[in-house]
Amino acid sequence: MKKNPVSRRSFVKMSTASLAALSLPELVSAQSEAPQQQQRPERQPADPIVAQPGNADAFTRYFFDSLMFESRYLDSDIPSTKLELFGETFDTPIMTAALSHLRVPNGNGLVVYAQAAKACNAVHWFGMGEDKDLEDIIATGARTIKVIKPHADNAEIFRRIKHAVNAGCFALGMDIDHSFDFKGNYDTVLGLPMKAKTTAEIRSFVKAAGSKPFIVKGVLSVSEAKKCLQAGCAGIVISHHGGHLKYSIPPLMVIEDIVDAVGGKMRIFVDCGITSGFDAYKCMALGADAVSVGRHLMPLLQNGADAVANRIKAMTAELAGVMTATGVHNLGEFDPSVIHRVL
């Protein structure tokens, strides 16, 4: 399990206060009196709260870019980016994301995506698709986590769990943030009806997965993380599904609270807006075990598996570069106190 030797509760408090300051200008002067906080400069036109109100993706990017590192060169060395996950070893904590129905000019983009993960020994995630798609993905040798939608018909969920287990998935899970259409109704995805699930239902899916780790994707609160823990989940993905719900908070605003709440009893993954090894470092310093990258890699699929694999390798090199500059020797040594919010 990932170590989190230093508590940064002040970081969380400062983050929340800074968001409030963005929304309520009259609070800026009061916040600036706190000795541990820096006074936020005047808003710039690029601030998403002004330029793109409600755009969760834009604010997530803004939040990532507001986080800076302090350097710690003494006693540092060349780091290892090896990820130990569910009994297996991978070369990088930068994983693919659970994408769906990808097509490229000369084949199945889902398979190309899996081939890329295999080529750089990264964990591969797979979203919606046909049973044959999953079988073809597994055939590439990529260690794959299958994410199942919250279908209204639980019999279909149990069928898909059984198929994923029999196909040889590394782990599996559920994408709970596709339960609603945010117009007051349950969601429909590609003609398939969805429905919100109870904690008891999640527990039944965990049981059906047997020895395979079960992960819930779409968690963005401490209360939901605790429910996943109660249900027996092996991990969660902190995510707002690419801004699926307007005004969703950035995953890194809640990650430390979630890490504290689950107490090392579940693996913590992050996706949404990660485009570099620098972003990956920030996630991991604040408590993530690994991160997923999706939309940033999608354009590269047109150029084949090697192009995607090379980008994952480049991001891993960026991550290693920051690790050297901050005295982190391996993925178990991240220290959240190296992160500072400057905006």
Buried (B, 14 or more C-beta within 10 A) or exposed (E): EBEBEEEBEEBBBBBBBBBEBBEEEEBBEEBEEEEEBBEBEEBEEEBBBEEBEEBBBBBBBBBBBBBEBEEBEEEBEEBBBEBBBBEEEBBBBBBBBBBBEBEBEEBBBBBBBBBBBBBBBBBBBBBBBEEEBBEBBBEBBBBBBBBBBBBBEBEBBBBBBEBBBEBBBBBBBBBBBBBBEEEEEBBEBEEBBBBEBEEEBBBBBBEBBEEBBBBBBBBBBBEBBBBBBEBBBBBBBBBBBBBBBEEBBBBBBBBBBBBBBBEEEBBBBBBBBBBBBBBBBBBBBBBBBBBBBBBBBBEBBEEBBBBBBBBBBBBBEBBBBBBBBBBBBBBBBBBBBBBBBEB
